[in-house]
Amino acid sequence: MPRPRSLAPDQLASAALAVIDREGLARLSMRAVAQELGMSTMGLYRYVRDREELERLVVELVLGAVDTEPPDPAAAWRERITVLVRRMRDAVGAHPAVVPLTIAHRHHSLEVLRWSETVLVVLGEAGVAGERRVVALRALLSYVIGAIQLEHLGPLAGPGTVAIAELSPDDFPHMAETARTARTVDADREFLGGLGMLLDGLGGPGGVSR
């Protein structure tokens, strides 16, 4: 019998991510990843304990692509936050099926911790402190995760918007009108527009100076 080949964590994560990207998160299993690697399921247990450990490796791989370096300090705070949020969106949005895993395992990811640390630094330098900074960080995380899910599972350009636009204007006048307008809004305009509204709130009364 040939000796089992040695596999690095990134190889295991890449195989698991390939399964998720191709077949969806529900199909992730020790057996599926073992097949992706061309080995037995029992052989895979030499490297990871269970599916949960695979999930953590996938999260670390995906979030490892996030650039956590502080943006240009000469830029306005809004621009710096926007840069950081877009970096997170780009990395996670490339693998939207992984979003639920990022929620469950984000505390184990060094890159998420570094990203959050950088966001907190920018908020602190802009004068956001205490409870307001706690809520601001959570709001930014919630926004980027939720926006990625909406963009990929219920995009404005999808059939759901078309169906809503065709609702009876007598029963749902505002929904129908809004859906007709929504068909002209692309993903970037939706994402950045929503982020801008969130940042407007931070810059409102008692918040960051503009």
N, C-alpha and C positions, 0 to 999 in steps of 0.2 A: 504494500500500500504506500502511495506517495505521502510524504509528510504534508500536513496542512500548511498552506501558505500563510505568511504573516500579513495581517491587515492593519492599517493605521485607522484611527478614529474617523478621519476625514473620508476614507474609502467606505467605511460603514455608513456614515451619514449621507454620502453621495448616492449610495445604492438605495437607502431608505427614501431619500428625496426623489429619486427617479421613480420609485413606486408611487409615491404620493402625487407627483406631477402628472403621471400617466393614468393612474387608476383612481385617484382620490384618497383622502385621508382614511376613509373607512376600510380600505383594502390593505392598509399597512399592517403587517404581521411579521413575526419572526420567520415564518415559512416563506412569505413573499420576498423578503429581503435576502434570505438565504438563496433562493432561486435566482435572484438578480445577480448575486455574487458567484453563482455556479458552485455552490457548496451545499452540504446537508444542513438541515435545521439544527441538529445537535452540534454541528461544527460551529455554527454561529454563536451558540451559547458559550463557547470558549472566550468570546470577546465581550458580549453584553449579557446582562442578567435577564432582561425582559424587554417588552415593547416600550415601556416607559423610558428606559435608558436610551433606546433608539430615538425616541421623540426628543429627548434632551440633546442628543448629538445633532439631530436635524436642525433644531432651533439655533444651536450654536453655529452651525454651518451657515444658515441663512442670515442670521443677525451679524455674523462675523464680517459680512460684506458692507455693513453700515460704517460709513466714515464718521468717526466720533471726534475728529480734530476740531477745535474751536474755529468758527468762521472768522472772517476778517474783523478784528476788533474795532476797526475804524467805521464799520457799517452800523447803521441804526439797529436797535434791538429787534425790531420787527423783521428786518431783513435776515438777521442772524438766526432767529427762531425759525423763519420760513425755510432757510437753507437746511437746518437740522431736521425739520419735519419732512421735507422732501427727500432727504437722504434715507430716512426710515421707510417712507412710502416706496421709494424705488427698490430697496432691497427686499422688503416683504412682499410688495406687489408683484415681484417677479415670480413668486410662488404663493398665490393667494390661498391655496388649500391648506397652507401651513399656519394661517392666521390663528385658528383655535389653539394650536400648540404654543404659539408665542404668548398667548394669554396665560396658559397654564404653567409654562416653564420659564417665563421671562426673568424671574428672580434668580435663576441659575445661570443666566447668560451674562458674562462679563461685559459683552458689547452693549447690552441694554443698560447695564449699570453705568458704563462709561458715557453712553449717549445721554442718559438721565442726568448724570453729573454735569455734563457740559451745558445742558439746557438750564439746569439750576444756577450755574455760574452766570449765564447770560441774563436770566431773570433777576438774579441778585444784583448784578451790575446795573440793571434797569430800575432798581428800587422795589422790586417785588419781594416781600419777605414774609416770614411767619406762616400763618394759616393760608394767606392768599397765595403764597408760592406753592404750598402743598396742593391746593385746588388747581392751580394753573398747570402744574406738571401732570396731574391726573387727567385734566381736561384735554391736554395736548395728546397724551397717550390714547385716551378714549377716542378722540377725533380721528387720529391717523388709523387706528385699528378698525373703527367703524366705517370710515370712508373707504378703506381698501375692500372691505366686505361688500359694501354697497356697489362699488365700482365694478366688481367682478361677478357678483351674484345677482344684482338688480340694476344694471347700468341704465342710465337715462335713454340710451339709444336702443334699449332692448324692447321686447314685445310687451312688457308690463306697461311701459309708458304709452305705447300705441293703444292698448286696451283701455287705459284710463282716459285717454284723449277722446275715445269714442263713447264714453258714458253719457247718459242723458243730461243735457245742460239744465233740465228742470230739477233733477234730483241732486246732481253734483256739479253745480255751475263753476265753483272755484277749482275743484279738482280737475275737471275737464279742461278748463282754460290754462291752468298751471301745467298740465301734462303736455298741452300743445306747445307751450313755450319751452318746456323742458327738452323737447326734441332738437332744439337748436343749440343746446348747451353741451359742449364736449367735456370729457373727463377732467382735463386740466383746469378748465374754467370752473367746473363744479368744485373740485378739490381746493383750489386756491381761493375761490370765492368764500367757501365755508371757513377756511382757515383765517381769511381776512376778517370775517365777522367775529370769530373767536378772539383774535388779537385786538380788534376794536374794543371788545369788552374789557380786556386787560388794560387798555389805554384809556378807559372811561373814568368817571369821577372816582377819585381816591386811588386810581391806578397809576400806570406808567405815564410819564410825560411824553408827549409826541415829539 
